[in-house]
């Protein structure tokens, strides 16, 4: 029952931060134009054409930046309808305008509108009302206030001058439809940077992180749990000491730093492994056996960096928990009743020792999906972690919210699975 509340709290907090922190799409365009003007280059930012206020308004409406923060969040969530297919036209001296609208079926149409008092009247065919079209009359003062908010202008005299300027001095007719089109309807929006659906971009990157994460988690548990049991049974032996030195050495080296060293020596100098990516160019045209070899050669170094730091934590957690349980009274009682030491370990102590490890499943699932950003950057692997990082660096609002939502859902589901797994393993947890 707390899952929806948690998701709403997390996404609303980040949604507010994206609106409050400067550097959004409109501000970036303004900054590029300022840099281009200072450099004397008409191609602002070295290639981007100067963008006018109309284009900036379109961006604001695409990301709902013109709406109040709470309203914009509810529209992103899909709990409130948002404006779509917005069409605008300035009124002439007679109070008339021709609105070029795009209908719900994708066809274009021209609708004449006439100002009547404080509103507008449309001479529209029968589909106008059926499709739910609405009209709004915008005054020059309202347009000037929106311009001032966009450019962060607070001077009333500057706002008045802009209101009287040729660009804003006319009244404007706006036609739009309102529909529910948010997360609850399955729409995560479009990326500002790449102009692609956010859901499609995440689905494209997710298999890469799943492949590395699941493989890393599988190897970690298959090696660390038996190793932790062996270390606990052979405590203070030469095997225990040597294995502790090795795993703590690996734990002390950050995965991304180890990746850089491996790339230099094993990749660049010895040329044993590829330097970047998860597959080679032309991978699709290779025979199946060659594809497997190519994938494994690209996977080896990133996978090693994935698991090297988690080996120590999982192994030592398993060892310490098992040692605590081996000294407990119920293990001594089981041995006294005739069980061998091996049977006491695997039938009784191991199950209780595995409970703390089962409780970490939520974090493991998050790592499986999100991957390691630094490792993906070192090996130039385009996974989900890199996608989240690029969204933050580009201030891509829709992509930030989409990756955050998916990550939050996965973490919450992982924690829920951890609780269920612990309840199934721990004999003390009973639901009557």
CORZIHU-V245565 format. One record per backbone hydrogen bond with DSSP energy under -0.5 kcal/mol. CO is the residue of the C=O (numbers start at 1). NH is the residue of the N-H. If there is no record, write none. Layout:
CO,NH
CO,NH
This chain:
1,5
2,6
3,7
4,8
5,9
6,10
7,11
8,12
9,13
10,14
11,15
12,16
13,17
14,18
15,19
16,20
17,21
24,28
25,29
26,30
27,31
28,32
29,33
30,34
31,35
32,36
32,45
33,37
34,38
35,39
36,40
36,41
37,40
40,42
42,44
43,46
43,47
44,47
44,48
52,56
53,57
54,58
55,59
56,60
57,61
58,62
59,63
60,65
60,66
64,67
68,72
69,73
70,74
71,75
72,76
73,77
74,78
74,79
74,80
76,183
77,184
82,179
84,177
87,175
89,173
92,95
95,115
96,92
97,99
97,113
98,100
99,101
99,111
101,103
101,109
103,106
107,103
109,101
111,99
112,123
113,97
114,121
116,119
119,116
121,114
122,124
123,112
125,128
125,129
126,130
127,131
128,133
129,132
132,178
134,176
136,138
136,174
138,172
139,143
140,144
141,145
142,146
143,147
144,148
145,149
146,150
147,151
148,153
149,152
155,159
156,160
157,161
158,162
159,163
160,164
162,165
165,168
165,169
171,91
172,138
173,89
174,136
175,87
176,134
177,84
179,82
179,181
182,185
182,187
183,186
186,188
189,198
191,195
196,191
197,201
198,202
199,203
200,204
201,205
202,206
203,207
205,208
205,209
205,384
206,210
207,211
208,212
209,213
210,214
211,215
212,216
213,217
214,218
215,219
216,220
217,221
218,222
219,223
220,224
221,225
223,227
224,228
225,229
226,230
227,231
228,232
229,233
230,234
232,235
234,237
237,241
238,242
239,243
240,244
241,245
242,246
243,247
244,248
245,249
246,250
247,251
248,252
249,253
250,253
252,254
254,258
255,259
256,260
257,261
258,262
259,263
260,264
261,265
262,266
262,267
263,268
264,269
265,270
266,272
266,273
280,283
282,285
283,286
287,291
288,292
289,293
290,294
291,295
292,296
293,297
294,298
295,299
296,300
297,301
298,302
299,303
300,304
301,305
302,306
303,307
304,308
305,309
307,311
308,312
309,313
310,314
311,315
312,316
313,317
314,318
315,319
316,320
317,321
318,322
319,323
320,324
321,325
322,326
323,327
325,328
328,332
329,333
330,334
331,335
332,336
333,337
334,339
335,338
340,344
341,345
342,346
343,347
344,348
344,349
345,350
348,352
349,353
350,354
352,355
354,358
355,359
357,360
358,361
360,364
361,365
362,366
363,367
364,368
365,369
366,370
367,371
368,213
371,373
372,376
373,377
374,378
375,379
376,381
377,380
379,277
380,382
381,383
383,387
384,388
385,389
386,390
387,391
388,392
389,393
390,394
391,395
391,396
392,395
395,397
396,400
397,401
398,402
399,403
400,404
401,405
402,406
403,407
404,408
405,409
406,410
407,411
408,412
409,413
410,414
411,415
412,416
413,417
414,418
415,419
416,420
417,421
418,422
419,423
420,424
421,425
422,426
425,427
426,429
428,430
430,432
